[in-house]
Amino acid sequence: MTTIDRAQTYIGRGWAVLPIPHGAKRPTIEGWQNLRITATDAPRYFFENGAPQNIGVLLGEPSNSLTDLDMDWREVVQLARHFCPETLIFGRASNASSHALVRCVGAVTKKFSLPEENGGMVLELRSTGCQTVMPGSTHPSGEAIEFENDAEIVEIPRDKLEARCAQWASAAVLLRFWTKGHRDELATTLAALLLRAGWKAEHVDRYVEYIATTAGDDNVRDRLKAHAVEKAITKNAKTFGHKKFGEILGATVAEKLAEWLKLRREAPEAEAFVPQTVTAAQLQVKNLPAIRYVIPKLLPEGLALFVGSPKQKKSLTSIHVALALCYGGKVFGGAQV
């Protein structure tokens, strides 16, 4: 199939195509974002003689909400069977199945990326304003870009797609850190954080299982700790949290995953109350203010004990004093309050 044949096929699917130089990834036409090539116009932009040429497609709104899930990390590709919907897939020999096409109305380009020193771009949800070099093209490496199945393009609501990509990208990062010596602590910490973020225990265990099985963990069942951690949280027992997450992954990576997975930060611990004591010697030399009385020479302000045998009218006396204080008057036969 020639490039112009491809272009006509893509146009027939409602996609906005772009001519791109052979072996390149970017269009060279100025204002390509606004270019809309029709079937009639195609021969002006694509060689009819079969000469090598790449073909791109504008993503998002110009192409009926076509959205490209661009899997940069190999761990993202490895986890695709758990997170990627059954849809049209393409890639190249050395990076197979690295692109998934879905339809998502209103999608916004979102990059799940770490700093370069931590691995850079992990997964990119690409939509309006972006373009993708499509099958029928040649990658700068010289490899052919080809479709790997003939599946129908699935449609996914924006909120579900963004949540799925966030979990997918996070799982890829966790997979990279799922190394011997850290697996058990990481599984326990992740379970605590996800449970506190509102996940159900069975969903937490399934998420951990995806990561552990993909990592080739020999003790997958031992990593499924959500129900035990949930019981500990219910009993207000101490569990691992963001501090331990940062110790395992590094502060920068842990913060990114907390952002992507919407993990709640623990409330700061209240300062413990430490009672202040005073010795008798200190009290003897302390300059105390004069005592103020509610009932002169009898009842001082503040805490006082009013004791007596049962049924000696302590409650009635207290009410009498309270009424006298509220309305003014005398108590106990003449004491002015």
Residue pairs with C-beta under 8 A, 6 or more apart in sequence:
1 9
1 136
2 47
2 48
2 50
3 46
3 47
3 50
3 52
3 53
3 54
3 55
3 136
4 42
4 43
4 46
4 47
4 48
6 55
6 134
6 135
6 136
7 17
7 37
7 42
7 45
7 46
7 55
8 39
8 42
10 17
10 55
10 57
10 134
11 17
11 37
11 38
11 39
11 42
12 39
13 64
14 63
14 64
15 57
15 58
15 63
15 64
15 66
16 35
16 36
16 37
16 57
16 58
16 62
16 63
17 37
17 42
17 45
17 55
17 56
17 57
17 58
18 27
18 29
18 32
18 35
18 37
18 55
18 56
18 57
18 58
18 131
19 27
19 29
19 45
19 46
19 53
19 54
19 55
19 56
20 26
20 27
20 28
20 53
20 54
20 55
20 56
20 133
20 137
21 28
21 53
21 54
22 51
22 52
22 53
22 54
22 138
23 52
23 54
23 138
23 139
23 140
23 142
24 54
24 140
25 54
25 133
25 139
25 140
27 35
27 56
27 131
29 35
32 58
32 131
33 58
33 129
35 58
36 62
37 45
46 53
46 55
47 53
52 138
54 133
54 136
54 137
54 138
55 133
55 134
55 136
55 137
56 131
56 132
56 133
56 134
56 137
57 63
57 66
57 131
57 132
57 134
58 130
58 131
59 66
59 67
59 68
59 126
59 127
59 128
59 129
59 130
59 131
59 132
60 66
60 67
60 107
60 109
60 127
60 128
60 129
60 130
61 128
62 128
64 103
65 103
65 104
65 105
65 106
65 107
65 127
65 155
66 101
66 103
66 153
67 101
67 102
67 103
67 104
67 107
67 125
67 126
67 127
67 161
68 99
68 100
68 101
68 124
68 125
68 126
68 127
68 130
68 132
69 84
69 99
69 100
69 101
69 102
69 123
69 124
69 125
69 126
69 165
70 98
70 99
70 123
70 124
70 125
70 126
70 132
71 77
71 80
71 97
71 98
71 99
71 100
71 123
72 98
72 120
72 121
72 122
72 123
72 124
73 119
73 121
73 122
73 123
73 172
73 176
75 171
75 172
75 173
75 175
75 176
75 214
76 122
76 123
76 168
76 169
76 172
77 95
77 96
77 97
77 98
78 172
78 175
78 214
79 168
79 171
79 172
79 175
79 210
79 211
79 214
80 97
80 100
82 171
82 210
82 214
83 164
83 167
83 168
83 171
83 210
84 100
84 168
85 100
85 102
85 154
85 156
85 164
86 151
86 154
87 100
87 101
87 102
87 151
87 152
87 153
87 154
88 100
88 101
88 147
88 149
88 150
88 151
88 152
88 153
89 97
89 99
89 100
89 101
89 147
89 148
89 149
89 151
90 97
90 99
90 101
90 134
90 135
90 145
90 146
90 147
90 148
91 97
91 98
91 99
91 145
91 146
91 148
92 98
92 139
92 141
92 143
92 144
92 145
92 146
93 143
93 144
94 141
94 143
96 148
97 148
99 132
101 153
102 153
102 154
102 155
102 156
102 161
103 153
103 154
103 155
103 156
104 127
104 155
104 156
104 157
104 158
104 161
105 155
105 157
105 158
106 158
107 125
107 127
107 128
107 158
107 161
108 125
108 127
108 128
108 158
109 124
109 125
109 126
109 127
109 128
109 129
109 130
110 124
110 125
110 162
110 165
111 121
111 124
111 125
112 121
112 122
112 123
112 124
112 125
112 165
112 166
112 169
112 260
113 120
113 121
113 122
113 124
114 120
114 122
114 173
114 252
114 253
114 256
115 252
118 250
118 252
118 253
119 173
119 176
122 169
122 172
122 173
123 165
123 168
123 169
123 172
125 161
125 162
125 165
126 132
133 139
133 145
134 145
135 145
135 146
135 147
136 145
137 144
137 145
138 144
138 145
139 145
156 164
166 260
166 261
166 262
167 207
167 260
167 261
169 260
170 257
170 260
170 261
171 207
171 210
171 211
173 249
173 253
173 256
173 257
174 186
174 190
174 211
174 257
175 211
175 214
175 215
177 186
177 248
177 249
177 253
178 186
178 211
178 212
178 215
178 217
182 248
183 212
183 215
183 217
183 219
183 223
184 222
184 223
185 240
185 244
185 248
186 248
187 208
187 212
187 223
187 224
187 225
188 225
188 229
188 239
188 240
189 240
189 241
189 244
189 245
189 248
190 204
190 207
190 208
190 245
191 204
191 205
191 208
191 225
191 226
191 229
192 229
192 233
192 239
192 240
192 241
193 241
193 242
193 245
193 258
193 261
193 263
193 264
194 203
194 204
194 207
194 226
194 261
194 263
195 201
195 204
195 226
195 229
195 230
195 233
196 233
196 241
196 263
196 264
196 266
197 261
197 262
197 263
197 264
199 207
201 226
201 227
201 230
202 226
204 226
205 224
205 225
205 226
205 227
208 223
208 224
208 225
208 226
209 220
209 223
209 224
212 219
212 220
212 223
213 220
217 223
229 239
232 238
232 239
233 239
241 266
242 254
242 258
242 263
242 265
242 266
245 254
245 257
245 258
246 254
246 255
248 254
249 257
257 263
258 265
278 286
291 300
291 301
292 300
292 301
293 299
293 300
293 301
294 300
294 301
294 321
294 325
294 337
295 321
295 331
295 332
295 335
295 337
296 335
296 336
298 332
298 335
299 321
306 314
306 317
306 318
307 314
308 314
320 331
321 331
321 337
323 329
324 330
324 331
324 337
325 337
328 337
329 336
329 337
330 336
330 337
331 337
